[in-house]
């Protein structure tokens, strides 16, 4: 019966949402960092394609 009371508690849902949001934000920031690392290593492929088309 105590589990039912926890599921009705708004604090539980708010804390769960906050944890999920923080985890998603951290995953997004890690993905952006990986994208920046890739661009630093290989350069921006769009600019290379535009340069070859102009020639």
BELLINGI-V139606 format. One record per pair of residues at least 4 apart in sequence whose ideal C-beta (glycine too) atoms are under 6 Angstrom apart, sorted by the first residue. I is the first residue (numbers start at 0). GAP is how many residues later the second one is. Records with the same first field share a line. If there is no record, write none. Layout:
# BELLINGI-V139606
I = GAP / GAP
This chain:
# BELLINGI-V139606
5 = 6
38 = 5
